[in-house]
Amino acid sequence: MITVFCFHANAQWSNKSFVYQSKTRQYRVYVPTIYNASKPASMVVTLHGLGDNMTNFSQLGFNYIADTANIIVVVPQALSDPYAGTAWNSGAGMSGYYPNPTTNDVGFLNALIDTIKANYSIDPSRVFMCGFSMGGFMTERMALQSNSQIAAFASMSGTVGDAITTYAPGRSVPIAHFHGTSDGTVAYTNNSYGIDPDSLINFWISNNGCNPVPDSSRYPDIVNDTITVDRFKYSGASADNDVWFFRMNGADHTVLYQPNNDITEIYEIWLFFIRHKNLTAGIQTQNIFEKDIQLYPNPASSFINLILPATSEKLTVELFSIEGKCLYSKEVSGTFHQILLNDEKFTDGMYFLRVKSNSMNATEKIIVRK
């Protein structure tokens, strides 16, 4: 557990929960004082470390940025592992043991983002995720394997777990990483839980097509804390290629805050986040379904019927699991199409149905109840 810097009482936090895959999943939400449904807010999802909890990690401090930047801050709770305590299924483990290996946290975090979008006015192009320690490992897993809803990521003192063998971002992913060179938990070199920070950064530089020569700078060493901070900015064709690395020389496994340190990590994260938008997420809209496409029944049990617009364009119908895996894809013609759900891969739960063409990209949620 990390004890984070506490500023003052959190009057606008609320505790919530929903059932995901037969388990009650808890989370906290902070609604800023300036929130107005007519002005969609950004969303920042923050992931706590091993053994920590959503209440303690709510004190990370993003809510104080939220009150001026119009951010909905979300702090989910990991499930308890019988040996490790609260833990994400992040792929980080030791001596062959990986906490909560059967828990679908990738799916849960996507469902959580959808839940917040359904209950608050959120700009879908400005959803962000960060995490500390094991939360950093989980953040990296999401960046690698399920990033379609998230504009940019930041990991603090957590890399990629050694159980993660699939590195498939599918796009350039804006990402920042913070790591102390004297980290006694997630070591800077010879990391026991996953890859080292330098290997992590090299992967993202390659994936994003960045110039391997960074724009580097050192923050003024004002505070007598035995820590200095170097920032390495790796750039590519656009801001969407950004990879930023904050090397915290002499820092242990902690989050830095001013005035005790020379930087405040969460402020640096937000300065990184505000450079980015996920424009693809903004394209996918339910309004096209309401206006031009009819879908029924929903919830569905054995089939889904689609009434499609008459068009000369080729239409493709796709059905995705909540984890983003494509389970059905077919190019269709005509104004009627039926998807049969008798395959074993369609179990009870939430799915996303997409209809796309050269001029259309529309997505709708589907509930399957067999």
Buried (B, 14 or more C-beta within 10 A) or exposed (E): BBEBBEEEEBEBBEEBEEEBBEEEBBBBBBBBEEBEEEEBBBBBBBBBBBBBBBBBBBBBBBBBBBBEBBBBBBBBBBBBBEEBBBBBBBBBBEEEEBBBEEBBBBBBBBBBBBBBBEEBEBBBBBBBBBBBBBBBBBBBBBBBBBBBBBBBBBBBBBBBBBBBEEEEBEEBBBBBBBBBBBBEBBBBEEBEBBBBBBEBBBBBBEBBEBEEEBEEEEBEEEBEBEBBBBBBBBBBEEBBBBBBBBBBBEBEBBBBBEEEBBBBBBBBBBEBBBBBBBEBBEBBBEEBBEEBBBBEEBEBEEEBBBEBBEBEEEBBBBBBBBBBEEBBEEEBEEBEBEBEBEEEEBEEBBBBBBBBBEEBBBBBBBEBEE
